[in-house]
Amino acid sequence: MASSHPDHHWRCVLFLSLAALGCAADLLTKSWVFQWRGMPTPNNEWWIWEGVLGIETAINTGALFGMGQGQVFFFATVSFFAIGGILYWVFLGHVTRDLLVTVALGLILGGILGNLYDRLGFWGQCGVRDWILIRYRSFTWPNFNIADSLLVVGAGILMWHAYRGGKPAAEPSGSDVSVKAESSAN
């Protein structure tokens, strides 16, 4: 059953907009960087901040930090289940009552879609195109992309939301309102 929350419609539009814009930003940046820098080759780094932040193309046939290399279709299947769960939660559940969760899920869906496009080989090869390079001294963080950033930010928002008790920031529950009314009457 769809949510009857008064803001459900515009929050669904916000959710879909974040997902579409996030996915588009990811796919456009990957396309541009790979056209500019080409396929991965040794020493193909281009530095924005020398030795710290740069661009280097990489192909990841696994998942987070390159784990599960070669399991492209397994991770694609997991992505489809995640998409189904998120869409169910947003359109048929009551998640849109909470703006923060709606935003987080929009970002996560955008990230899933961007990486799923790559995993399914729509760009010509089955593997996720990564290009953001971060290094600190001798430590190099695994290359990532905009979709990965969307996933991490969305997950971070959900964790922060859960940490603070999962209550919508701008919408106190009915018991909070009645407690405040009773305390002000005394």
N, C-alpha and C positions, 0 to 999 in steps of 0.2 A: 504494500500500500504506500503511495507517495505521501511525502510529508505535507501536512497542512499548515506548516509554519508560514507566516505572512511573507517572509523574505525568501522562501524556498526558490521561487522562479529566478530572481535576480542572482541569487547565490549559485544556482546551477549554471547560469550564464557566465558568472565569474569563474567558476570551476572549469568550464569548457574553454573559456578564453585563455586562462593560464596554461592549460594543457596544450592548446593549439599553438599559442605564442612560444611557449617553452620548447615544444617539439620543433617548430619552424626555426627558432634561433639555433638550436642544436644542429639540425640538418644543414642549414645554410652555412654555419661556421665550419662544419666538417667539410662540406663541399668546397668552400673557398680555400681553406687551409690545404686540403689535399691537392687541389688544382695548382696552388702556388708552390708548395713544398714537395709535392710528389709522394710516391709510396715510400715507406720507411727504408732508409739506407743508413749505414753507420755514419756517425758524425754529421748528421743533417740538422743540427740544432741552430735555431735563430733566436738570439737573446733579446728580450725586452729590457731586462735588468740583468746585466752580465753575471752569469753563474748562479742566478737565483730563480728568475722567472723567464721562461722562454716557450718556444714552439718547436715541437718535434713530432712528426707523424709516427704512429704506431697502430698496429692491428691487434686487437684482443679477441681471441676466440674462446675466452673463458668468461669469468664474471669478475666480481670485486677483486682488485689487486692481482688479476690474472689467474685466480684460482679456477680449477676445473677446465684447463685448456682443452680445446677440442670438443667441448660439450655444448656447442652452439644450439643445437635443436632442443636439448634438455632445458637450457635457460630460456629459449624462445617459448617453450611450453609453459614454464613457470610464469613467464611474462603474461601470457594469455590468461592464465588463472588469476593473476594479480589484477589485470585490467577488468576482468569480470567481477571480481570482488569489490573493487573500487567503484565501478559503475553501479552495482547493486546497492552499495552502501550510500552513495550520493543520491541516486534517483528513487530508490525504493525504501531506503532507511530514513533515519531522522538526523543524519549527520549535518545537513545544511543548517540546522539550528545553531550550529557553532561555526562562526565565520573563520576562526583560526584553523579548524580542522578542514574546512572546505578549501581554504587556500593551500594548506599542506598537501591535500590529496590532488589538487590541480597541478601542483609542481611535480609531485611524484608521478602522476599519469603522463605528464609531458616528458619526463625523463625516461619512463618505461617505453613510450612510443618511439622516441628518438633512437634509443639503443635497439629496440626490436626491429626497426626498419633496417638497421645495419646487420643484425643477426640473421635476418631472413634473406640477406643478399641483394636487396633492391638496388644497391649502389654498385653491384658487380662482383662482390665477394662476400662470403658469409663470415663476418667478423666485425666487431665494433671498432669504428675509427676513433682513436684517441689522439689528442694533439697538444694538450696543455702540459707543460713541463715545469716542475718545481724541484729545485735542488737547494740543499743547505750543506755547505762544505762537501763532505764526501757522500752524504746521503741524498739519493734521488728518489723522490716520491714516484710511484707508478703513474705513467701518463694517464690523463683523464680528459673528459670533454664536458660540454655544457649539460648534457643529459645527466651525467654523473653528479654534477654540481646541483642540479634540480632535485635529484633523488636524495642527496645528503641534506640539503636545506629543508626539504619537505619532511624527511625523517627526523631531523633535529627539532623542527617545530612540533611534530607529534610527541617527541620525547619530553620537550619542555612543557607542553600542554598536559601530558600525563603526570609529570612531576608536580605541577601546581594543582593537581587534583582533578583535571579534566572538566572543570566548570567553565562555561563560556564567560569571557571577561565582561561583556557588556550586558549580560542577561542573567540577573540573579534568579536562583530557583525560588519556587513559591514559598518554601520554608524560610529562606533568608528574608523575604519580604515580610512574612508574618512575624518573625522574631524582631525585626527592626520596628514594625508597627507597635508591637507589644511593649518594647523597651522605651519607645518615645511616649507612649501613653502613661507610663509610670513616672 
